[in-house]
Amino acid sequence: MLERAAIFALTSNVDMAQKVVDYLGVPLRDCAVRHFKDGEIIVDIPESVRGKNVYVIQSTCNPATEKLMELLIFVDAMKRASAKSITVITPYYGYSRQDRKAKAREPITARLVADMLEVAGIDRIVTVDLHAPQIQGFFSVPADDLSAIPLFGRYLLQTLKNKDIIVVSPDHGGVTRARRLANILQAPIAIIDKRRPKPNVAEIMNIIGDVSGKVAVMIDDITDTAGTLIAGARAVLDNGAEEVFACVSHGLLSYPAKDNLVKSCIKQLIITDTVPLSSENCCEKIKVVSIAPMIAKVIEHIELGKPLSVVYDLFNK
């Protein structure tokens, strides 16, 4: 059924990629990423990909620039090896937080990365919960933005059964995301009014909505040091919420995120495996739900020419 598909993993998502191929019942193809003494990257592919539909799974997470270069070099290798098509599956699309000029002389790195991938030779990109949906428009090739929200919804419906839930957006920009989760949970929403004086720092101004007596579920796309998430959780509790859960698609969890979470008022942080959870960051408060089944279905549907919208229907059940 997938005889023309060749699925590879670079260095960022090997475990998740193995789950993907296990679901599909196909092998994960051999690929070696090596470095010269000066740090230059070389990618070795020991088998032919001529006429194959190549899928490569690689998040551009920490160290973001190195992972991005691995991906670009791999795509160039596949293009020169006469692959029929090259689909990049980037569960976490790095550099996406710089998606516009918020002030003078700022770069738009989300567009720059899109241009680099297209110049390298990709035919399609699949990603999960882009920081801003309009980043899809930076690509001239097909760009599919999947969402972990159905997975979060399924988990929360089981975990918070019979609880009085309210979904909380950490800012005005996340209202659409919060509304999608709220529709699954059949819950109202609230919004945290905040300002960000500098990166990784947030000041809570107000809570829009009544969280009193409810179990609050905060939903966001990225958490880095978890400082903003924890500040929002504290504000929600101060406004009368009983407890706070948090759902985040991409748990970057840079230092000191683990220490912050352990000491925080957040009861549980639910993340996906778009960014691998390191052993140093594991703790009882973190629950990982895998995006691998969704990625596997997407590959299957692309190969068979089926609509990807059906994938959402499968995971909304």
N, C-alpha and C positions, 0 to 999 in steps of 0.2 A: 504493500500500500504506500509506503514511504521510501521506495527503493531509490528514488532520485534525490532524497534528502541526505545531507551530510551535516551533522550537528557537532559543533566544536565548543569548547570552553577555554577561555584564557585564564588568567590567574585570580580573578576577583570572585567568581561565582561557581567554583568547581563542584561543591557539594550540591548546590541547588540544580546545576546542570545535570548532575547524575540522576537526581530525582525526576527531572524532565524526561530523560531518555528511558528511565525505568517505566514511567507511565506509558510511553510510546512503544516500548518493546523494541527499541533499536539501540545500536551501540553508540557510545560517545567516542568520536573519532580522535585519534592521537594528534597531539599538538604540543610542542615544547617551546617555551619562552626562555631565551637565554640572554645573558648580558656580556658585552665586551668589558674589558678592564676599566674603560673610561665611563661605563654606564650605558652605552648605546645598546639598544634592544634589537635582537634578531629572533624571528619566529621560524621554527622548523616544522614543516608538515610532511610526514614520511610517505603519504599515499596520494594518488592522483585524485583531483576533484574536477577533472575535465567533464563538462556537461552536467555537473551536479548543482542542485539548489543548496547553497551553503547557508547555514544558520550559525551565527557565533554569539555566544552569551557572555557578556562582559559589562559589569557596572563600572562607571568611571568614578569610583569612590576612592577613599584615602589609600595610597597617595594618588590623587585625582589625575595629575598630569602624566604620571607614569602609566596608569591604566589606560588613559586616552591614547598615549603613544603606542602602547601594545595593540590597541584596537585598530588604529590607523595603519600600522605596519602589517597587521594580519590581513586587513581588507586589501591592501595593495598587493600582497602575496597572492591572494585568491583571484584577484582580477587578472594578474599576470599568468596565473595557472589555468586560465580559460574556464573558470566556474560559470555555469549558466546564469545564476543569479546569486546575489549576496544580500542576505537579510541580517541586519544587526539587531540583536535583542539586548537592549540596554535597560535592565530593570530600574536602575537609578541613573538618571541623566545628569552627570556632574556639570558644574558651571551654570546650572539653570537658574540660580538665584539672581544672576545678573542678566535679566531679560529686558531691560529698558534703561534709558538714561534718566536716573532719578535726580541727578544734578549734573552740572557742567563737567566735561572732560571725563566722564565715566564710560567704560567699554560696555558693549552688549555681547558678553561672552557666549550666551546661549545661541546666538546667531552665528558667531565665529565658529563654534564647535560644529554646528549644522553644516556650514560651508566646508569645513575641513573633511567631514565624513563624506559629503557628496563628491568632493574633488578626489578623495581616495578611491571612490567607485562603488558606494553602496547602492542597492536598488530599492531597499525598503528599510525602515526602522520601526521597531516595536519597543515601547517603553511603558513605564508604570507611573501613574500620578505625577505628571509633569508639574513643576512648581507653578507654571502659568500655562493654561491650555493653548494660548495663542502661539506658544513655541512651535506647535505643529505647523504653523504657517511659515516658519523659517525654512522649511524643507520643500524642495521641488519634487522629491520622490514621495511615495506613500508613507505616511507617518501615523502609526496607531498608538493612541494613548490609552492603555488599559487602566483599570482602577482596582485597588484593593478593598474598596468600600463594601462590595458584596461579601467578601471574606470576613471583614470585621463585623458586618451585620449578622452573619450566620453565627459567629462565635458569641457575640453579645446576647443574641436571642436565647442561646443555651445557658449562658453564664448568669444573666440578669433576669431570668424568668420571673414574672410577676412583680418586678420592681417598677417604681415610678421614675421613669428615666427622662432626662432632658439632655439634648445634644448641644454642646457648646462650641461655637467657633472662636478660635483664639484671636481673630481679627476680622475686620470687615471683608477682606479679600477672600476669606475662607467660607463665606456664607453658603455658596453653592455646594461646596463639599459637605458642609454640615447638613444642609437640606436633604441631600441624597441619602445620607445615613439615617436621618430622622424619618424619612419616608419608609425605609426598611423596618425601623424599630417602632414606627407609628408613635413618634414622640415629638414634642415641641422643641424649638431651638432657642438658644440665647447667644448673645454676641459680647465678646470682651472688647471694649473700646480702649485701645492702647496706642502708644507712640514709641518709636524706636529711635533713640538719640544716636546710637551707633550699633554696628553689627554685634549680634549675640547679647544685646541689652534691650530690655523692654520695660516700659513704665505703664502700669495699669491705671487707666483713668476712670473707668466706669463699667458696670455690667448692665447690658440691655436685655431685659427679660427677667422672669421670676424663677430663680433656682432653689428657692427655699423648700426644704423637706424632700428634695429629689436626689436621685443618684445622677450625678453629672458625668457625661461622657464627652471629653474633649477630643476633637478630631483635627489633625494637621497632616501636612505632607512630609515635613522634615523636622527632625529634632537633632541638634548638634551637641551642645553642652547640656541641654535640657533646662537651662535657666529660665527661658521664656515660658516653657510649658509648666514649670513648677510655680512660677509667679502667678500664672493664670489659675492654676489649681488652688493656690492659697486664696486668691481673690474670690473664687467661686465658693469655697468653704466659708469664708468670712461673710458671704452674703446668704448663708443659711443652708447650703447643700449638705446632704448627709455624708456622702463620700464621692471621690472622684476617680474615674478610670480615664485612661488616655489611649487613643489609637493614632498611631503615626505610621505612614507608609514606609518611610526611609529612616531607620534608626542609625544615624551616623555615629552618635554617642562618642564624641571626642572628649578627651580628658577635660574636666573631671565629671563627666556625665554620670557615671555609675555612683560615685560618692554623693552627688547631688540627689539622685533618685532614691538611694537608700535612706537618706535623711529626710526625704520629702513627704508630703501629705498625700501623694498619689498612691492609691491602693494597688493599681496594676497598670503597667504600660504594655500595650499590645502593639507589636511591630511585625513587619514581614521580613523575609530573607532576601529582599532586593539588595541589601547591604549585609554581608555576613556578620553575625554576632561573634566577636572575639571571646575567647575564654576569660580574658581579663574583665570583660563587661557583663558576664553572666551574673544574674542575681535573681532572687525569688520574686522580685517585683516585675520581671520582664517575661512576657509570653510571646513566642514567635509563631506566627501562622505562615505557612509556606505558600508562595505564589506559583510554585512549580506546576501544580495541576492546570492552572489557567494558562501558563506559558505553553505547556504541552498541547493543550487544546487549540491554541492559536496556531502553533506550527502545523498541526494536523489540518486545520481548516484552510490555512494558506496553501498547503500542498494539494488539497482536494478541491480547491476553488470554492469553498463554502464561505458564507458571510460570517464575519467576526462578531456581529451583533448577537448571534446565537450563543456565543460563549458567555455573554453576560446573563442571558436567560438561564443557562445551566447553573451558574453560581449564585443566582438570586433565589433559587429554590430552597 
